């Protein structure tokens, strides 16, 4: 099985699916606050009804609170994101140890075959894989040419060094990722434009089995873009008014 550690440094959690994301605990927190807001609104409404008055919190205010919570969560992720890819001389494993402990104790992250990390730097995405199956580190960059190093090599090396230090700090992770060899694969799909690196990164996570990458091409990624948009728009967590959102987008 594989695990996806997205936006490196964020809080860790898992789903019942093979992939899991660092974002979910923050999203859980958002849901909790949204539920608190809804409960408060319902409570005030019930009290107002009993008193024959009008509720002081309306639907727009509750929606605004949800948006505020989502914004705060995004800011928290941005603050944490730098931790694993920062200069190893300033990295402090203790700051992320509780998150790794949660991943191991609750979701058995050290039992997965593959752990995927995303790095987003200067508007470019790459994927770093801790390949526990073959005891390797693999880096996938959708724009670098064969025989040339990824432009984000420094950030990738920082992440590898820092995660190894983190795993050593939390001994119950029990995998010596610091001893893994760095193996850069060459034969995997690359983008032919300058705007699909994030989507190629997600496809790498879906199609890498630890030894080889299942083939896909630019046309597959174009269709994948449409799938992602559909999933975002129709996901149960998406409470945005679709018609208004589309009209605003068209008017922009």
N, C-alpha and C positions, 0 to 999 in steps of 0.2 A: 504494500500500500504506500501511497504518497501523501505527504502533508505539505500544504502551502502556507508559508509564513509571509503574509503580505504586509507591506509597509514596515520594514524591519524595525524592531524595537517596540512595536505596539503590544498591547496585552494579548495573551494567547488563549485560544479556546478551540474547540473542535465541534464538528457535526457528526451525524451518523454516516456521512459520505467519506470516501477516502481522503479528500482534500479538507484542510481546515484553515482558518484565517485568524490572524491576530486581532481583527477588528471586533469580533463578536461580543466580548465582554463590554466594550464601550457601547455597542448597540443595545445590549441587554440593559445597560444603565439608562440609555435613552428611553427604551420601552418602559422601564420602571418609573421614570420621571413623567412620561406621557400618561401612564396609568394613574399616577398620583394626581396629575393635572385633571384628568377625566373624573377621578373620584371626587376631587375638590369641587369641580364644576357641578357634578351630580348632587353633591351634598348641599352646596349653596342653593342649587335649583330647588331641591326638596324643601329646604328651610324657607326659601322665598315663597314657595307655593303654600306652605303652612301659614305663613304670615300674611299672605295675600299681596306680596310685593313682587318686584321683577328681579330676576337673577342678575348679579353684577358682573358675571363672567359670561361672555358670549362665545360662539363657536370660533370666530376669527381670533379672539384672544388666545384660546386654547391652541389653535393652529400656529399662532405666532410663538407660543411657548415651545411647541414641538420643534419649530425651525430653530429657535434659540438653542435648544438642547443639542440638536444636530450640529450646529455651528461650533458649540463648545467642544463636542466630541472630536470634530475635525481638527480643532486647534490643539487638543490634547495629543492626537496622533502625530501632528506635525512636530510638536515639541519632543516626542519620544523617538521619532523616525531617525534622527541623526545618530543615535547611540551606537548601533552596531557597525555603521560604516565610518565612524569617526576615527581619528588618528589613534592607533593602539596605545601610544604613550600617555594619552589622557583618558582612556577607557576605564571605567570603574565597573567591573562585573557585578558587584553587589547591588547596583541599581536595577539590574535586570534579573537577578537571581530569583526573586519571588515569582516572576512571570514564567521562567523556565520551570520552576518547581510546580507551578499550577499545570503547565503543559504535561509534565511527566506524571504527576500523581493522579490527575483527573483524566487525562487523555492518552497516557502511555506514548508520548511523542518519541521517546527513544526506542520504541519498538517498530516504528515505521521503517520502510525500506528507503524512502527518499524524503528529504526535507528541503522544500524549495523556499528561497528567499527572493523577494524583489528588491532591486535598488533603483530608485528614481533620482537622477542627478542631471542637472542642466537640461531638463525636459526630455531626457532619454531613459528608457527602461532597459535593464538587463536582468537576467535570472541567474542566481547562484544556487547550486544544488549540493547539499551534503548527502552524498551517496553512501548510505550506511550499508547497502546491499553489496557493493563492490569496493567499499572503503576508499572512496575517491571524493575529491571536490571537482565539480564540473561547472563551467561558466558558459552561459549562452547569451550571445549578443547578436541581434538580428541585422545589424548594419556593418559589422566589421568584415573585412575581406579575408579570404583564405591566406594563411601565413602571416597575418598582421594581428597585433594585439588589440584587445578591446580598448576603446578610449576611456572606459571606466575601470581599467585594470586596477588602479590604485584603490578605488572604493571597494572592489571585489576582494582584493587582498586584505584590506582592513577588516571587512566583514568576516572573512575566514579566520583571521588571527583573533579577532575579538570573540567570535562564537566559540572558538576552541578554548579561550581563556574562561569564558562563561561556563562551558561544560565542565571544565576542570574545577571551577569554583564550586559548582553544585555536583558533588561526587555521585549522587544518585542517578544522574543522567547516564553514567556508566558506559559511555562510548568515547574512546579516545580519538575524537575527530581531529585533534592536532597532529596525529600521525598519518592522516590520510594524504595520499599523493594528489597533486593537482594535475588533472587530465583534461586537456582542452580538445574537445571533439571538433572536427572540421565539417563533416558531411551532415549538415542539418539545414533546414529551409531558412532563407534570408529574405528580407523585404526588398522590393524594388522601388520603393518610394521613401519619403521622409516623414511619414505620419502614422505608421502602423506598429511602432516598436512595442507598445503596450499590449496590443492584441497578439502579436507574435509571441510575446512573453507568456501570455496565458495559454496559447497553443502549445508552447514548449512544455509547460507543466502538464497539460493533458496528454501529450504524446510521447514523452520520454519515459522509458521503462527501466532506466538505470544503465543500460548498455547501448541502446540505439534509439534514434528518434524516428517515429512513424512519419512518413512523408505527407506533407501538405504544401499548398502553394498559395500565391497571392490571391487567386480567385476564392479559395477556401476561406481566407481571412476576410475578404469582402462580405461573404455570406455570414461569417461569424459576427461581423460588426452588426448586421441586421438582427441576428439572434440575440445579441447582447442588449440592443435597444428594446427589442420586444420583451425580453425577460425583465428589464428594468421597469418598463411601463406597466407590465401586468403583474409584477410581484405583489404578494399580499401586503408587504410592508410599505408599499408606495401608496400614500394617501393623497397625493397631489391631484388637483382637478385637471384631468388630462386635456380637455378641450381648451381651457384657458391657457395651459402651458404651451400647447401647440400654437395657439394664436399669438402668444407673446413671442415665441421663437420665430414665427413667420414674419412678425412685424419688426423684429430686431434688425 
